[in-house]
């Protein structure tokens, strides 16, 4: 293989990913709401999976707190959209909120390793779950938020 062919071969995975993303976006624009829901669920699960892969695969650390960040982002989008904020503004705001809370959690979590990190992150997940269930005025409690556009 010539040295000039190597950069072109390196672009093939990137082009394939871009093509798959465009195909999924075109499908989501034309499919019914059930298929869009399934596609969105798969995409969100993939994002959580990539985050866990980065943490566990690259550092060998175990985290049980991912679901807490997932919930914070989901509730933030739901609350903002029920208050007439566009989804396209609510999603980045929710990502910034979850990232900010993650930065705050990182302050004590960066000082621990192994089972202690697992305990910190699982405690965070429990705190988020308990807050979501008990703060009925904001989150709807166990019923969740109704009337999301």
N, C-alpha and C positions, 0 to 999 in steps of 0.2 A: 504494500500500500504506500502510495506517495505521501510525503508530508503535507501536501496541499489538500489531500482528501480527508485528513483527520479533522479539521475544523467543520467541514460539511457534515461528517458523520456525527459530530457532537451536537449538531443542531436538530438531528432527527428526533430524539426524545422530547425536546422542547416543542418542536412543531407538532408532534403527536399529541402532547398534552393540550396545546392550544387548540388543535382541531377537535379533540374530544370535548373541551370546554365550550367551544362554539356550537358543536352539535347538541350538547345538553341545553345550552341557552336557547337554541332554535326550537328544540323539543318543548321546553318549558313555556315558550311563548305561544305555542299552538296546542298544547295538550289540555285536557280537562283538569279540574281542580284536584282530583284524586291523584293523578300522576304527578302533578306539580308538588303536592304534599309529599309523596314518596320520594321524589327527586330531592326536595329540600331536606328531608330527614336523612337521606343517604349522604348528602353534602355536609350537613352538620355533624353527623357521626364520623365522617372522614376527617373533618377538622379536629375533632376531639382525639381521634386515633393518631393523627400525625403528632399532636401535642404530647400524647403519652409515649409515642415512639421516640420523640426527641428526648424526653426526660429519661425514660427507662433504657432506651437503646444507646444513647450517647453518654449518660452519666451513671447508669446502673442504679439510680435512686428510684424509690417507689413513692408515688403520690396518689392519694385518694381524694384530693381536693378538686380535681378537674370538674366534677359535676357541680360543685359550688359556683365556679366561674361560668359554667354553661347556664345555670339557673339565673345568676345575676344578669347576664346578657339577655336571656330570654324574657325575664320579667321587665327589664328596662325597656326593651323594644315594645312589649305588650302595653306597658303603662303609658309610654310616650305616644304610641299610635292611638290608644283610646282617648287621649287628650288632643286629638287632631293634629299631631305632628306627623309629617310624611315618613313613611318607612325608610326612605333613602337618607333621611337625616337622623332617624332614630337608631338605625343599625350602627353607624359609626360612633354615635354618642354612647351606645351600649358597650361597644368594644372598648372605648376609652374608659368608661366606668369600670368594667371588669379588669382592664389592664391596670388602672389606678389602684383598685383594691388588691390586685395581685402584687403590685409593688409594695403596698403596705404589709401584706402577708409575708413578703420576701424578707423584710427586715428581721423578724425573729427566725424565719425558716432557714436562712442562709447560715445560721450558726449551728445547725444540727445536722446529723447524718444518720443513715440507716433507719432503724426502727423509730427513732425519735422524730425524724422527718415524716415518717408515715403517720405517727400519732398527731403531729401538728396539722397535717393536711386532712386527716379524717375528722379531727375536731372542727376544722374550718367547714368541711362539708356538712357536719351535723348542725353547726351554728347557722349556716345559710338555710338549711332545710327547716329548722325550728323557727327561724325568723319569718320565712315565707308562709309557714302554716299559721303562726300566731298573729301576724300583722294583717288581720283580716281586712282592715280599712283600705290597705294599699294593694294587697295581693289577692284578696278574695278568699284567703284561708285555704282549706282543702278543696274548695270548689274551683279555685283558680279565677282567672280574669275572664269575664264574659264580654262578648260584643267587640272582639278585636277585628278591626276592618281588614 
